[in-house]
Amino acid sequence: MLKLAVNIIQKATLLITFSVAYLFTEAQSPTNTQFLENFLKQHPKEFGDIVAHPDEYRVQIYYTQIDRDVNNTPHFKDFSYRLNNNEYFYPASTVKMPLAFLALEKINNLKIPGLTKSTGMYYDSVGARQETIYNNPYAENGIQSIEQAIKEIFLVSDNNAANRLFEFMGQEEIHQKLADKGYTDAYIRNRLELGRTQEESRQTQAINFYNDAGKLIYHQDEQYNKQALPNYNAFLGKGYMNGQDSLINKPLDFSTKNRIYLNDLHHILQSVIFYDYTNPKKRFNLTKEDRQFLLKWMHTLPTESTYPTYDSADYWPAYCKFMFMGSEKGQSLPPNIKIFNKVGDAYGFLLDISYIIDTVNQVEFMVSAVIYCNSDGIINDSKYDYDKVGYPFYKNLGRLLYDYELKRKKNYMPDFRNILK
């Protein structure tokens, strides 16, 4: 009887532990807003101008401290600076991260025999300005696949790769699946760098999936989103370039571009990093192999990849590692530091959504941020302050938070075996 009672208590304790862990990612309660403001002010050399003019830089930061218990269960404490969902920012390439997660989820939900993330894809042209695509020179076998697109997205933030996933998902399914997980205001409505009309963005290409023997496994018809899309009433800048020589002296309209909040991007990444501790309602439907695949390619550097292979002169080790590294050439990431992240840069906005670990000193934390680097106020003139403002901001923010985490007392050190396999 005593043994039975102990077992019941142990099971109840385990259930409570996991329920609490779910609450940290599900509740997303109001964050501590004072810590980061004080932290930035304590480093005037690095952040003095930004703190003095936060509205000009439109900076937002979301930082999560992670404390493990005796069972290695993570517990999260969130901090924010100027987090404001009413202050529009262009999310740029960070939207590629949820696209990658959604594409893997869709493969799993279809449950079609033989259809996997490595299955070859053929894109058919069915509408205006669509291209027929049947190969990929970056792939080892020369064939386009979901797997290949995801690698390219996280290695070098390839736009074409992201657009292949957009064709697979389509506007309506993207919005619905993200809304189902609680991200009701997330809208990935446009392809990257293609300049399509709103009508063209509603329509996707038809896609055929073939196995290695050339047999058709699955055909997906072209999709068309008939649902209404919001107008954000977002206008930025004092002018913009319309072509190389034409300056339009009025703000650029962002009201029909992509939108996703910083805290949503942060929690989307968190839901994959800490998959088992995320409320099932907010998870993407991923297999264990899917998650390990994502974790590998989220921290792999361009110079560490064989397929795809990239010239280190164009894609250096810190190429997509703004936080902690500043994307500087000639610098190598210390081998004990791993950064699982997705960056973005466009229209003067610079973003990084990241989870950083130190495998030797057993440090871990999450930090996401956006900063506007456009002192002349002109958009599309290719004169952004990324090198002067943006990259130094991220390098300093990542390293100073890392230094803080090194000194922060923890009762239990993290075990990264579930992260690095």
C-alpha positions, 0 to 999 in steps of 0.5 A: 500500500505504501509503495502504491501511494509513493507511485501515485505521488510521484506520478502526480508530481510529474504531471504538475511539473509538466503542467507548470512548464506548459504554462510558461509558454502558454500563458505568455503573461505580461513581461518584466519591462524594467530589467532590460531598460536598466540593463541598456542604461548600464551600458551607455557606451554601447546603447546610449544613443539608442536609449536616448532615441528609442522611437527613432530606432523603433527598437523592441527586445524580448529576452527569456531567462531559462532556469532548469530544475533537478529534472532538467525541466526548463522554467522561463522568465520573460523580459521586454523593452518597448514591446509594442504590437501597435508599432509596425515593423517589417519582419523581413526574412524572419517569416521564413522560420514559421514557413519552415515549421509549417511546411514540415507540419503539412507533410506530416498532416497529409499522411501520404505514403512515400511523401516526406520532406526529401521528396522531389518537387516540381512547380508548375506555372499556372498564373501570371509571372510564375516560373516552372521549377523542377531542379535546384543546383544547390541540392546534392541530387539537383532536386528541389525538396522541402528539406533542401529549402529549409536548409537554405533558409537557415544557412543563408536566408535564401529568398527563393527557398522561402518562396518554394515553401510559400507556394506549398503552403499558400496564404490561407493555410499559413494564416489559419495554421498560425491562428490555430496556434494562437498567433492570430495577427500573423500574416505572411501574405507575400513572397520575398523579393518578387514584387508581386501584386496582392492578387498574384500573392493570393495564388500559388503554383501547382506542385507535383511530388515524385519519388526517386523512381519518377513516380508521382506521389502527390499532386497539389492543385494551385491555391487561391486565398478568398479570405479577406486580409487586413489593412494595417494602416502602416506608413513609414519613412519620409520618402522612398525610391521608386526605381533607381532614380525616382524619389517619392516624397511621402511615406511608404505604405506597409499596410499590405505587407507581411506582419508578425509580432516580435513576441510571436516570433520569439514564442514560435522559436521557443516552441520548437527548441522546448518542444516537450514543454510547450502546450500541445495546442501551440506546437507544430506537428513535428516528429522527433526527427523533424525537430532534430533536423531543424535544430541542426540547421538552425545552428549550422554555419554556411562554412560548415555545410557540404550541401548546400556549399557556399563560397566563404567570401560571400557567406562567412561564418557569422553571415546570419548570426547578428546576435553575439557576432554582429555578422562581421567578416573575419570572425569565427564563432567560438566552438562552445557557442551555438546560436539557433536563430533566424535573422531578417533585414529589409527596408532598414529593419534588422531582426534576430530571433535567437536561442544561444547556448554555451556547451562548456559553461552551460549557459542558455538564454533566448533573446529576440530584437528588432531595430530600425537603421535608417537615419535619412528616412528614405526607404529603398535607397540602399543607404541603411545604417546596418553596419554603423548601428544595427550589427553593433547593437546585436553584437553588444546585446548578445555578448553583454547578455551572455556575460550577464548569464555567465554570472547569473546564479543557477541551482541546476546546470542545463543538460543539452543532450536533447538539443545537440544530438 
